[in-house]
Amino acid sequence: MAKNTFHTGSGPSQRQLRVGELVRRTLSEVLQRGDVHDPELNSLSVTVGEVTVSPDLKIATAYVLPLGGEGQDDVLKLLARNRSELRRLIGKKVALKYSPDLRFRIDETFDRLDETRRLFSQEAVRRDVDGE
């Protein structure tokens, strides 16, 4: 008899990662094509950096950033206002038993990347990295 193995690690499972990436791609396509019936949202260019999914696959948190980083609060409000339509569109395109409930957060990855670059450009850090 085969032994059932379950994911017991601290990080996301392969299924969570796969579903998150599928939702991210689909959400990006929907926003890029302007499938949402909201002219304000369709007029903006939004980058979907990452989507994390809960272990039961019922909640998906999308980390988004408007092009240029301007108007972050407005983008979050527009996405939240159109959340049900986005969920419906994703549900039509993604073959899941349940379409995940969408949550939106600002993607801070680029800010952390800039801070990391700033730290590595400091003279003391470069000296330590070079081994002098």
N, CA, C and O atoms as CSV, one atom per row, in Angstrom:
chain,resi,resn,atom,element,x,y,z
A,1,MET,N,N,0.840,-1.171,0.000
A,1,MET,CA,C,0.000,0.000,0.000
A,1,MET,C,C,0.889,1.239,0.000
A,1,MET,O,O,1.866,1.306,0.747
A,2,ALA,N,N,0.555,2.214,-0.830
A,2,ALA,CA,C,1.357,3.426,-0.943
A,2,ALA,C,C,1.190,4.294,0.298
A,2,ALA,O,O,0.119,4.373,0.899
A,3,LYS,N,N,2.269,4.925,0.644
A,3,LYS,CA,C,2.263,5.784,1.824
A,3,LYS,C,C,1.940,7.218,1.390
A,3,LYS,O,O,2.558,7.744,0.465
A,4,ASN,N,N,0.983,7.836,2.053
A,4,ASN,CA,C,0.643,9.224,1.749
A,4,ASN,C,C,1.649,10.136,2.410
A,4,ASN,O,O,1.956,9.986,3.592
A,5,THR,N,N,2.160,11.080,1.645
A,5,THR,CA,C,3.068,12.069,2.210
A,5,THR,C,C,2.448,13.445,2.022
A,5,THR,O,O,1.899,13.766,0.968
A,6,PHE,N,N,2.551,14.223,3.047
A,6,PHE,CA,C,2.007,15.574,3.008
A,6,PHE,C,C,3.135,16.561,3.217
A,6,PHE,O,O,4.169,16.238,3.802
A,7,HIS,N,N,2.922,17.740,2.739
A,7,HIS,CA,C,3.905,18.804,2.894
A,7,HIS,C,C,3.935,19.245,4.353
A,7,HIS,O,O,2.917,19.694,4.880
A,8,THR,N,N,5.072,19.125,5.007
A,8,THR,CA,C,5.178,19.519,6.407
A,8,THR,C,C,6.201,20.615,6.615
A,8,THR,O,O,6.461,20.991,7.758
A,9,GLY,N,N,6.791,21.143,5.554
A,9,GLY,CA,C,7.802,22.182,5.676
A,9,GLY,C,C,7.199,23.516,6.061
A,9,GLY,O,O,5.979,23.673,6.115
A,10,SER,N,N,8.071,24.476,6.327
A,10,SER,CA,C,7.606,25.795,6.752
A,10,SER,C,C,7.222,26.676,5.566
A,10,SER,O,O,6.481,27.644,5.734
A,11,GLY,N,N,7.709,26.359,4.384
A,11,GLY,CA,C,7.408,27.163,3.212
A,11,GLY,C,C,6.184,26.658,2.480
A,11,GLY,O,O,5.559,25.682,2.894
A,12,PRO,N,N,5.841,27.331,1.381
A,12,PRO,CA,C,4.674,26.902,0.603
A,12,PRO,C,C,4.945,25.589,-0.134
A,12,PRO,O,O,6.083,25.281,-0.487
A,13,SER,N,N,3.894,24.837,-0.353
A,13,SER,CA,C,4.010,23.572,-1.071
A,13,SER,C,C,4.152,23.834,-2.576
A,13,SER,O,O,3.935,24.950,-3.046
A,14,GLN,N,N,4.516,22.795,-3.311
A,14,GLN,CA,C,4.640,22.936,-4.760
A,14,GLN,C,C,3.302,23.311,-5.383
A,14,GLN,O,O,3.255,24.081,-6.342
A,15,ARG,N,N,2.228,22.775,-4.848
A,15,ARG,CA,C,0.900,23.100,-5.375
A,15,ARG,C,C,0.564,24.566,-5.145
A,15,ARG,O,O,0.029,25.226,-6.035
A,16,GLN,N,N,0.875,25.083,-3.955
A,16,GLN,CA,C,0.639,26.500,-3.679
A,16,GLN,C,C,1.446,27.373,-4.635
A,16,GLN,O,O,0.930,28.359,-5.161
A,17,LEU,N,N,2.696,27.018,-4.861
A,17,LEU,CA,C,3.539,27.794,-5.774
A,17,LEU,C,C,3.002,27.747,-7.195
A,17,LEU,O,O,2.967,28.768,-7.883
A,18,ARG,N,N,2.582,26.563,-7.638
A,18,ARG,CA,C,2.070,26.394,-8.993
A,18,ARG,C,C,0.776,27.177,-9.196
A,18,ARG,O,O,0.616,27.854,-10.212
A,19,VAL,N,N,-0.144,27.091,-8.240
A,19,VAL,CA,C,-1.410,27.817,-8.343
A,19,VAL,C,C,-1.174,29.317,-8.251
A,19,VAL,O,O,-1.813,30.090,-8.965
A,20,GLY,N,N,-0.262,29.737,-7.378
A,20,GLY,CA,C,0.052,31.155,-7.256
A,20,GLY,C,C,0.589,31.735,-8.553
A,20,GLY,O,O,0.209,32.836,-8.953
A,21,GLU,N,N,1.469,30.998,-9.208
A,21,GLU,CA,C,2.021,31.466,-10.483
A,21,GLU,C,C,0.955,31.492,-11.576
A,21,GLU,O,O,0.937,32.402,-12.405
A,22,LEU,N,N,0.080,30.509,-11.577
A,22,LEU,CA,C,-1.005,30.468,-12.551
A,22,LEU,C,C,-1.961,31.655,-12.360
A,22,LEU,O,O,-2.381,32.280,-13.334
A,23,VAL,N,N,-2.294,31.955,-11.123
A,23,VAL,CA,C,-3.160,33.102,-10.824
A,23,VAL,C,C,-2.449,34.410,-11.192
A,23,VAL,O,O,-3.074,35.330,-11.718
A,24,ARG,N,N,-1.141,34.491,-10.916
A,24,ARG,CA,C,-0.376,35.705,-11.243
A,24,ARG,C,C,-0.392,35.971,-12.748
A,24,ARG,O,O,-0.648,37.093,-13.185
A,25,ARG,N,N,-0.116,34.934,-13.531
A,25,ARG,CA,C,-0.118,35.101,-14.985
A,25,ARG,C,C,-1.493,35.511,-15.502
A,25,ARG,O,O,-1.610,36.405,-16.341
A,26,THR,N,N,-2.519,34.856,-14.999
A,26,THR,CA,C,-3.879,35.142,-15.446
A,26,THR,C,C,-4.295,36.549,-15.055
A,26,THR,O,O,-4.886,37.268,-15.861
A,27,LEU,N,N,-3.993,36.947,-13.832
A,27,LEU,CA,C,-4.325,38.298,-13.373
A,27,LEU,C,C,-3.581,39.345,-14.195
A,27,LEU,O,O,-4.150,40.379,-14.545
A,28,SER,N,N,-2.324,39.085,-14.501
A,28,SER,CA,C,-1.548,40.012,-15.341
A,28,SER,C,C,-2.168,40.155,-16.725
A,28,SER,O,O,-2.287,41.265,-17.244
A,29,GLU,N,N,-2.565,39.030,-17.325
A,29,GLU,CA,C,-3.184,39.077,-18.651
A,29,GLU,C,C,-4.503,39.837,-18.626
A,29,GLU,O,O,-4.779,40.639,-19.518
A,30,VAL,N,N,-5.316,39.587,-17.605
A,30,VAL,CA,C,-6.614,40.258,-17.497
A,30,VAL,C,C,-6.423,41.763,-17.361
A,30,VAL,O,O,-7.129,42.538,-18.005
A,31,LEU,N,N,-5.470,42.182,-16.526
A,31,LEU,CA,C,-5.225,43.616,-16.338
A,31,LEU,C,C,-4.600,44.246,-17.578
A,31,LEU,O,O,-4.904,45.391,-17.912
A,32,GLN,N,N,-3.735,43.512,-18.257
A,32,GLN,CA,C,-3.075,44.039,-19.450
A,32,GLN,C,C,-4.068,44.232,-20.594
A,32,GLN,O,O,-4.023,45.243,-21.294
A,33,ARG,N,N,-4.955,43.275,-20.782
A,33,ARG,CA,C,-5.921,43.355,-21.873
A,33,ARG,C,C,-7.071,44.303,-21.573
A,33,ARG,O,O,-7.783,44.716,-22.488
A,34,GLY,N,N,-7.265,44.655,-20.305
A,34,GLY,CA,C,-8.365,45.543,-19.958
A,34,GLY,C,C,-9.710,44.846,-19.988
A,34,GLY,O,O,-10.701,45.428,-20.428
A,35,ASP,N,N,-9.757,43.605,-19.526
A,35,ASP,CA,C,-11.003,42.842,-19.524
A,35,ASP,C,C,-11.995,43.324,-18.469
A,35,ASP,O,O,-13.176,42.983,-18.534
A,36,VAL,N,N,-11.538,44.103,-17.508
A,36,VAL,CA,C,-12.391,44.588,-16.431
A,36,VAL,C,C,-13.205,45.770,-16.947
A,36,VAL,O,O,-12.693,46.602,-17.697
A,37,HIS,N,N,-14.463,45.841,-16.548
A,37,HIS,CA,C,-15.347,46.909,-17.004
A,37,HIS,C,C,-15.218,48.158,-16.137
A,37,HIS,O,O,-16.220,48.714,-15.688
A,38,ASP,N,N,-13.988,48.594,-15.903
A,38,ASP,CA,C,-13.721,49.802,-15.130
A,38,ASP,C,C,-12.694,50.628,-15.892
A,38,ASP,O,O,-11.520,50.260,-15.943
A,39,PRO,N,N,-13.122,51.743,-16.488
A,39,PRO,CA,C,-12.185,52.540,-17.280
A,39,PRO,C,C,-11.021,53.102,-16.468
A,39,PRO,O,O,-9.928,53.286,-17.003
A,40,GLU,N,N,-11.245,53.376,-15.187
A,40,GLU,CA,C,-10.159,53.897,-14.349
A,40,GLU,C,C,-9.055,52.852,-14.184
A,40,GLU,O,O,-7.870,53.167,-14.293
A,41,LEU,N,N,-9.455,51.616,-13.922
A,41,LEU,CA,C,-8.475,50.546,-13.762
A,41,LEU,C,C,-7.803,50.205,-15.089
A,41,LEU,O,O,-6.603,49.933,-15.128
A,42,ASN,N,N,-8.568,50.221,-16.164
A,42,ASN,CA,C,-7.998,49.905,-17.473
A,42,ASN,C,C,-7.017,50.967,-17.954
A,42,ASN,O,O,-6.165,50.679,-18.795
A,43,SER,N,N,-7.122,52.191,-17.435
A,43,SER,CA,C,-6.218,53.251,-17.861
A,43,SER,C,C,-4.855,53.149,-17.174
A,43,SER,O,O,-3.910,53.827,-17.579
A,44,LEU,N,N,-4.744,52.313,-16.144
A,44,LEU,CA,C,-3.490,52.177,-15.410
A,44,LEU,C,C,-2.722,50.944,-15.858
A,44,LEU,O,O,-3.306,49.958,-16.306
A,45,SER,N,N,-1.413,51.016,-15.731
A,45,SER,CA,C,-0.559,49.869,-15.990
A,45,SER,C,C,-0.098,49.332,-14.641
A,45,SER,O,O,0.604,50.017,-13.898
A,46,VAL,N,N,-0.496,48.106,-14.334
A,46,VAL,CA,C,-0.227,47.509,-13.030
A,46,VAL,C,C,0.654,46.280,-13.211
A,46,VAL,O,O,0.378,45.423,-14.049
A,47,THR,N,N,1.715,46.205,-12.418
A,47,THR,CA,C,2.603,45.054,-12.422
A,47,THR,C,C,2.198,44.121,-11.295
A,47,THR,O,O,2.066,44.546,-10.148
A,48,VAL,N,N,2.002,42.857,-11.619
A,48,VAL,CA,C,1.700,41.839,-10.613
A,48,VAL,C,C,2.988,41.065,-10.388
A,48,VAL,O,O,3.372,40.230,-11.208
A,49,GLY,N,N,3.653,41.346,-9.275
A,49,GLY,CA,C,4.954,40.752,-9.018
A,49,GLY,C,C,4.897,39.324,-8.516
A,49,GLY,O,O,5.701,38.484,-8.920
A,50,GLU,N,N,3.945,39.048,-7.636
A,50,GLU,CA,C,3.866,37.728,-7.031
A,50,GLU,C,C,2.448,37.516,-6.515
A,50,GLU,O,O,1.752,38.468,-6.159
A,51,VAL,N,N,2.036,36.263,-6.480
A,51,VAL,CA,C,0.769,35.886,-5.866
A,51,VAL,C,C,1.053,34.724,-4.927
A,51,VAL,O,O,1.566,33.685,-5.344
A,52,THR,N,N,0.713,34.909,-3.656
A,52,THR,CA,C,0.837,33.825,-2.694
A,52,THR,C,C,-0.559,33.275,-2.409
A,52,THR,O,O,-1.542,34.014,-2.376
A,53,VAL,N,N,-0.619,31.973,-2.208
A,53,VAL,CA,C,-1.903,31.300,-2.021
A,53,VAL,C,C,-1.890,30.601,-0.671
A,53,VAL,O,O,-0.877,30.029,-0.269
A,54,SER,N,N,-3.022,30.649,0.028
A,54,SER,CA,C,-3.152,29.971,1.319
A,54,SER,C,C,-3.084,28.456,1.112
A,54,SER,O,O,-3.313,27.978,0.001
A,55,PRO,N,N,-2.773,27.695,2.164
A,55,PRO,CA,C,-2.659,26.238,2.011
A,55,PRO,C,C,-3.919,25.563,1.464
A,55,PRO,O,O,-3.817,24.547,0.776
A,56,ASP,N,N,-5.107,26.110,1.756
A,56,ASP,CA,C,-6.336,25.510,1.225
A,56,ASP,C,C,-6.707,26.060,-0.157
A,56,ASP,O,O,-7.749,25.699,-0.704
A,57,LEU,N,N,-5.873,26.920,-0.718
A,57,LEU,CA,C,-6.027,27.510,-2.054
A,57,LEU,C,C,-7.277,28.381,-2.191
A,57,LEU,O,O,-7.736,28.617,-3.309
A,58,LYS,N,N,-7.826,28.856,-1.096
A,58,LYS,CA,C,-9.043,29.661,-1.163
A,58,LYS,C,C,-8.783,31.153,-1.063
A,58,LYS,O,O,-9.677,31.948,-1.353
A,59,ILE,N,N,-7.581,31.558,-0.660
A,59,ILE,CA,C,-7.230,32.971,-0.574
A,59,ILE,C,C,-5.930,33.190,-1.338
A,59,ILE,O,O,-4.934,32.507,-1.099
A,60,ALA,N,N,-5.949,34.148,-2.259
A,60,ALA,CA,C,-4.758,34.499,-3.028
A,60,ALA,C,C,-4.432,35.964,-2.758
A,60,ALA,O,O,-5.278,36.840,-2.938
A,61,THR,N,N,-3.211,36.218,-2.328
A,61,THR,CA,C,-2.759,37.583,-2.080
A,61,THR,C,C,-1.848,37.995,-3.222
A,61,THR,O,O,-0.792,37.399,-3.428
A,62,ALA,N,N,-2.259,39.020,-3.967
A,62,ALA,CA,C,-1.489,39.500,-5.114
A,62,ALA,C,C,-0.692,40.732,-4.691
A,62,ALA,O,O,-1.245,41.684,-4.140
A,63,TYR,N,N,0.592,40.701,-4.951
A,63,TYR,CA,C,1.470,41.831,-4.664
A,63,TYR,C,C,1.630,42.618,-5.956
A,63,TYR,O,O,2.216,42.130,-6.923
A,64,VAL,N,N,1.105,43.842,-5.964
A,64,VAL,CA,C,1.018,44.645,-7.179
A,64,VAL,C,C,1.737,45.971,-6.986
A,64,VAL,O,O,1.972,46.419,-5.864
A,65,LEU,N,N,2.078,46.582,-8.113
A,65,LEU,CA,C,2.708,47.892,-8.099
A,65,LEU,C,C,2.332,48.619,-9.379
A,65,LEU,O,O,2.486,48.063,-10.467
A,66,PRO,N,N,1.841,49.855,-9.273
A,66,PRO,CA,C,1.543,50.614,-10.490
A,66,PRO,C,C,2.841,51.013,-11.186
A,66,PRO,O,O,3.882,51.166,-10.547
A,67,LEU,N,N,2.762,51.176,-12.484
A,67,LEU,CA,C,3.933,51.557,-13.261
A,67,LEU,C,C,4.455,52.896,-12.753
A,67,LEU,O,O,3.704,53.868,-12.670
A,68,GLY,N,N,5.715,52.947,-12.419
A,68,GLY,CA,C,6.324,54.163,-11.902
A,68,GLY,C,C,6.174,54.321,-10.400
A,68,GLY,O,O,6.798,55.204,-9.812
A,69,GLY,N,N,5.365,53.492,-9.766
A,69,GLY,CA,C,5.197,53.547,-8.322
A,69,GLY,C,C,4.292,54.657,-7.824
A,69,GLY,O,O,4.122,54.817,-6.615
A,70,GLU,N,N,3.710,55.426,-8.730
A,70,GLU,CA,C,2.847,56.547,-8.341
A,70,GLU,C,C,1.408,56.069,-8.152
A,70,GLU,O,O,0.935,55.221,-8.909
A,71,GLY,N,N,0.718,56.598,-7.162
A,71,GLY,CA,C,-0.690,56.300,-6.959
A,71,GLY,C,C,-0.958,54.902,-6.430
A,71,GLY,O,O,-1.898,54.238,-6.868
A,72,GLN,N,N,-0.143,54.457,-5.498
A,72,GLN,CA,C,-0.285,53.104,-4.976
A,72,GLN,C,C,-1.610,52.903,-4.253
A,72,GLN,O,O,-2.252,51.865,-4.420
A,73,ASP,N,N,-2.024,53.873,-3.460
A,73,ASP,CA,C,-3.288,53.749,-2.730
A,73,ASP,C,C,-4.470,53.698,-3.691
A,73,ASP,O,O,-5.422,52.950,-3.470
A,74,ASP,N,N,-4.407,54.493,-4.756
A,74,ASP,CA,C,-5.496,54.496,-5.740
A,74,ASP,C,C,-5.619,53.136,-6.431
A,74,ASP,O,O,-6.726,52.650,-6.665
A,75,VAL,N,N,-4.482,52.531,-6.752
A,75,VAL,CA,C,-4.494,51.224,-7.414
A,75,VAL,C,C,-5.101,50.172,-6.497
A,75,VAL,O,O,-5.899,49.346,-6.940
A,76,LEU,N,N,-4.725,50.200,-5.217
A,76,LEU,CA,C,-5.289,49.235,-4.277
A,76,LEU,C,C,-6.804,49.400,-4.157
A,76,LEU,O,O,-7.532,48.410,-4.082
A,77,LYS,N,N,-7.279,50.644,-4.139
A,77,LYS,CA,C,-8.723,50.894,-4.046
A,77,LYS,C,C,-9.446,50.414,-5.302
A,77,LYS,O,O,-10.519,49.818,-5.213
A,78,LEU,N,N,-8.857,50.672,-6.476
A,78,LEU,CA,C,-9.483,50.230,-7.726
A,78,LEU,C,C,-9.526,48.711,-7.826
A,78,LEU,O,O,-10.530,48.141,-8.254
A,79,LEU,N,N,-8.443,48.060,-7.434
A,79,LEU,CA,C,-8.412,46.601,-7.480
A,79,LEU,C,C,-9.398,46.002,-6.480
A,79,LEU,O,O,-10.073,45.018,-6.782
A,80,ALA,N,N,-9.480,46.595,-5.293
A,80,ALA,CA,C,-10.424,46.096,-4.290
A,80,ALA,C,C,-11.861,46.296,-4.758
A,80,ALA,O,O,-12.721,45.449,-4.515
A,81,ARG,N,N,-12.119,47.415,-5.430
A,81,ARG,CA,C,-13.463,47.691,-5.931
A,81,ARG,C,C,-13.882,46.685,-7.003
A,81,ARG,O,O,-15.060,46.343,-7.111
A,82,ASN,N,N,-12.918,46.213,-7.795
A,82,ASN,CA,C,-13.199,45.276,-8.886
A,82,ASN,C,C,-12.807,43.841,-8.545
A,82,ASN,O,O,-12.654,43.009,-9.440
A,83,ARG,N,N,-12.648,43.554,-7.269
A,83,ARG,CA,C,-12.179,42.246,-6.825
A,83,ARG,C,C,-13.088,41.110,-7.281
A,83,ARG,O,O,-12.602,40.069,-7.723
A,84,SER,N,N,-14.394,41.296,-7.179
A,84,SER,CA,C,-15.305,40.205,-7.549
A,84,SER,C,C,-15.259,39.921,-9.051
A,84,SER,O,O,-15.322,38.764,-9.467
A,85,GLU,N,N,-15.150,40.971,-9.863
A,85,GLU,CA,C,-15.063,40.748,-11.312
A,85,GLU,C,C,-13.736,40.086,-11.674
A,85,GLU,O,O,-13.700,39.203,-12.530
A,86,LEU,N,N,-12.644,40.506,-11.028
A,86,LEU,CA,C,-11.353,39.872,-11.279
A,86,LEU,C,C,-11.378,38.402,-10.863
A,86,LEU,O,O,-10.819,37.545,-11.548
A,87,ARG,N,N,-12.028,38.122,-9.739
A,87,ARG,CA,C,-12.140,36.737,-9.283
A,87,ARG,C,C,-12.923,35.900,-10.291
A,87,ARG,O,O,-12.548,34.765,-10.585
A,88,ARG,N,N,-14.003,36.457,-10.814
A,88,ARG,CA,C,-14.811,35.743,-11.798
A,88,ARG,C,C,-14.011,35.473,-13.062
A,88,ARG,O,O,-14.068,34.368,-13.602
A,89,LEU,N,N,-13.260,36.472,-13.548
A,89,LEU,CA,C,-12.455,36.303,-14.763
A,89,LEU,C,C,-11.354,35.263,-14.560
A,89,LEU,O,O,-11.084,34.454,-15.447
A,90,ILE,N,N,-10.728,35.290,-13.397
A,90,ILE,CA,C,-9.681,34.299,-13.112
A,90,ILE,C,C,-10.295,32.913,-13.017
A,90,ILE,O,O,-9.720,31.940,-13.507
A,91,GLY,N,N,-11.466,32.817,-12.388
A,91,GLY,CA,C,-12.140,31.533,-12.263
A,91,GLY,C,C,-12.496,30.919,-13.599
A,91,GLY,O,O,-12.482,29.697,-13.749
A,92,LYS,N,N,-12.821,31.770,-14.586
A,92,LYS,CA,C,-13.146,31.259,-15.919
A,92,LYS,C,C,-11.918,30.719,-16.640
A,92,LYS,O,O,-12.021,29.778,-17.426
A,93,LYS,N,N,-10.749,31.318,-16.373
A,93,LYS,CA,C,-9.545,30.962,-17.112
A,93,LYS,C,C,-8.685,29.897,-16.416
A,93,LYS,O,O,-7.897,29.211,-17.067
A,94,VAL,N,N,-8.839,29.764,-15.106
A,94,VAL,CA,C,-8.023,28.829,-14.335
A,94,VAL,C,C,-8.889,27.644,-13.927
A,94,VAL,O,O,-9.988,27.824,-13.404
A,95,ALA,N,N,-8.403,26.461,-14.161
A,95,ALA,CA,C,-9.172,25.254,-13.856
A,95,ALA,C,C,-8.933,24.821,-12.409
A,95,ALA,O,O,-8.142,23.916,-12.143
A,96,LEU,N,N,-9.629,25.480,-11.479
A,96,LEU,CA,C,-9.571,25.114,-10.071
A,96,LEU,C,C,-10.978,24.804,-9.582
A,96,LEU,O,O,-11.967,25.272,-10.147
A,97,LYS,N,N,-11.048,24.021,-8.539
A,97,LYS,CA,C,-12.351,23.694,-7.982
A,97,LYS,C,C,-13.040,24.947,-7.440
A,97,LYS,O,O,-14.236,25.156,-7.648
A,98,TYR,N,N,-12.259,25.773,-6.742
A,98,TYR,CA,C,-12.759,27.039,-6.208
A,98,TYR,C,C,-11.883,28.167,-6.719
A,98,TYR,O,O,-10.658,28.055,-6.748
A,99,SER,N,N,-12.514,29.239,-7.114
A,99,SER,CA,C,-11.755,30.425,-7.495
A,99,SER,C,C,-11.336,31.132,-6.212
A,99,SER,O,O,-12.188,31.419,-5.371
A,100,PRO,N,N,-10.034,31.425,-6.037
A,100,PRO,CA,C,-9.593,31.997,-4.765
A,100,PRO,C,C,-10.094,33.429,-4.570
A,100,PRO,O,O,-10.241,34.194,-5.523
A,101,ASP,N,N,-10.351,33.761,-3.306
A,101,ASP,CA,C,-10.696,35.124,-2.940
A,101,ASP,C,C,-9.427,35.963,-3.078
A,101,ASP,O,O,-8.368,35.565,-2.594
A,102,LEU,N,N,-9.524,37.108,-3.728
A,102,LEU,CA,C,-8.344,37.916,-4.019
A,102,LEU,C,C,-8.137,38.995,-2.964
A,102,LEU,O,O,-9.079,39.661,-2.533
A,103,ARG,N,N,-6.897,39.148,-2.568
A,103,ARG,CA,C,-6.472,40.237,-1.688
A,103,ARG,C,C,-5.318,40.927,-2.404
A,103,ARG,O,O,-4.550,40.287,-3.122
A,104,PHE,N,N,-5.202,42.234,-2.203
A,104,PHE,CA,C,-4.167,42.996,-2.899
A,104,PHE,C,C,-3.299,43.740,-1.898
A,104,PHE,O,O,-3.800,44.353,-0.955
A,105,ARG,N,N,-1.989,43.679,-2.118
A,105,ARG,CA,C,-0.998,44.383,-1.301
A,105,ARG,C,C,0.005,45.035,-2.244
A,105,ARG,O,O,0.186,44.598,-3.380
A,106,ILE,N,N,0.647,46.079,-1.756
A,106,ILE,CA,C,1.696,46.742,-2.544
A,106,ILE,C,C,2.962,45.890,-2.494
A,106,ILE,O,O,3.371,45.429,-1.428
A,107,ASP,N,N,3.571,45.689,-3.648
A,107,ASP,CA,C,4.803,44.913,-3.765
A,107,ASP,C,C,5.977,45.796,-3.364
A,107,ASP,O,O,6.253,46.806,-4.013
A,108,GLU,N,N,6.661,45.416,-2.303
A,108,GLU,CA,C,7.791,46.200,-1.800
A,108,GLU,C,C,9.136,45.611,-2.191
A,108,GLU,O,O,10.171,46.026,-1.670
A,109,THR,N,N,9.131,44.651,-3.102
A,109,THR,CA,C,10.359,43.989,-3.527
A,109,THR,C,C,11.337,44.980,-4.151
A,109,THR,O,O,12.539,44.915,-3.894
A,110,PHE,N,N,10.824,45.891,-4.965
A,110,PHE,CA,C,11.703,46.840,-5.645
A,110,PHE,C,C,12.346,47.804,-4.650
A,110,PHE,O,O,13.499,48.198,-4.829
A,111,ASP,N,N,11.615,48.184,-3.609
A,111,ASP,CA,C,12.186,49.048,-2.579
A,111,ASP,C,C,13.313,48.332,-1.843
A,111,ASP,O,O,14.358,48.922,-1.571
A,112,ARG,N,N,13.097,47.053,-1.522
A,112,ARG,CA,C,14.148,46.284,-0.848
A,112,ARG,C,C,15.355,46.095,-1.759
A,112,ARG,O,O,16.493,46.093,-1.289
A,113,LEU,N,N,15.117,45.938,-3.047
A,113,LEU,CA,C,16.210,45.786,-3.997
A,113,LEU,C,C,17.050,47.061,-4.067
A,113,LEU,O,O,18.279,46.994,-4.100
A,114,ASP,N,N,16.396,48.211,-4.089
A,114,ASP,CA,C,17.125,49.485,-4.092
A,114,ASP,C,C,17.945,49.652,-2.820
A,114,ASP,O,O,19.080,50.125,-2.867
A,115,GLU,N,N,17.377,49.267,-1.689
A,115,GLU,CA,C,18.099,49.359,-0.417
A,115,GLU,C,C,19.306,48.429,-0.413
A,115,GLU,O,O,20.367,48.795,0.094
A,116,THR,N,N,19.158,47.239,-0.968
A,116,THR,CA,C,20.275,46.294,-1.044
A,116,THR,C,C,21.383,46.847,-1.932
A,116,THR,O,O,22.563,46.754,-1.594
A,117,ARG,N,N,21.003,47.417,-3.062
A,117,ARG,CA,C,22.019,48.030,-3.944
A,117,ARG,C,C,22.753,49.166,-3.233
A,117,ARG,O,O,23.969,49.311,-3.363
A,118,ARG,N,N,22.001,49.966,-2.481
A,118,ARG,CA,C,22.612,51.085,-1.751
A,118,ARG,C,C,23.607,50.545,-0.731
A,118,ARG,O,O,24.700,51.093,-0.587
A,119,LEU,N,N,23.247,49.484,-0.026
A,119,LEU,CA,C,24.153,48.916,0.972
A,119,LEU,C,C,25.417,48.361,0.327
A,119,LEU,O,O,26.520,48.571,0.831
A,120,PHE,N,N,25.256,47.649,-0.792
A,120,PHE,CA,C,26.430,47.084,-1.462
A,120,PHE,C,C,27.334,48.145,-2.077
A,120,PHE,O,O,28.510,47.880,-2.330
A,121,SER,N,N,26.813,49.322,-2.318
A,121,SER,CA,C,27.645,50.379,-2.902
A,121,SER,C,C,28.456,51.133,-1.849
A,121,SER,O,O,29.327,51.928,-2.203
A,122,GLN,N,N,28.191,50.903,-0.581
A,122,GLN,CA,C,28.966,51.560,0.478
A,122,GLN,C,C,30.395,51.028,0.486
A,122,GLN,O,O,30.637,49.848,0.236
A,123,GLU,N,N,31.332,51.920,0.777
A,123,GLU,CA,C,32.744,51.573,0.738
A,123,GLU,C,C,33.100,50.454,1.725
A,123,GLU,O,O,33.848,49.541,1.374
A,124,ALA,N,N,32.579,50.514,2.940
A,124,ALA,CA,C,32.899,49.498,3.953
A,124,ALA,C,C,32.391,48.121,3.539
A,124,ALA,O,O,33.059,47.115,3.778
A,125,VAL,N,N,31.234,48.071,2.931
A,125,VAL,CA,C,30.677,46.784,2.503
A,125,VAL,C,C,31.467,46.243,1.323
A,125,VAL,O,O,31.768,45.050,1.277
A,126,ARG,N,N,31.805,47.101,0.370
A,126,ARG,CA,C,32.597,46.640,-0.779
A,126,ARG,C,C,33.948,46.115,-0.327
A,126,ARG,O,O,34.442,45.124,-0.866
A,127,ARG,N,N,34.552,46.774,0.662
A,127,ARG,CA,C,35.843,46.336,1.182
A,127,ARG,C,C,35.714,44.944,1.816
A,127,ARG,O,O,36.574,44.087,1.615
A,128,ASP,N,N,34.631,44.721,2.586
A,128,ASP,CA,C,34.426,43.415,3.207
A,128,ASP,C,C,34.150,42.327,2.178
A,128,ASP,O,O,34.622,41.200,2.323
A,129,VAL,N,N,33.396,42.657,1.151
A,129,VAL,CA,C,33.071,41.679,0.116
A,129,VAL,C,C,34.303,41.317,-0.690
A,129,VAL,O,O,34.510,40.152,-1.027
A,130,ASP,N,N,35.124,42.315,-1.003
A,130,ASP,CA,C,36.343,42.062,-1.773
A,130,ASP,C,C,37.400,41.347,-0.948
A,130,ASP,O,O,38.347,40.800,-1.513
A,131,GLY,N,N,37.264,41.336,0.388
A,131,GLY,CA,C,38.201,40.606,1.247
A,131,GLY,C,C,39.483,41.347,1.529
A,131,GLY,O,O,40.512,40.726,1.795
A,132,GLU,N,N,39.443,42.638,1.478
A,132,GLU,CA,C,40.666,43.425,1.738
A,132,GLU,C,C,40.912,43.601,3.206
A,132,GLU,O,O,41.893,44.234,3.595
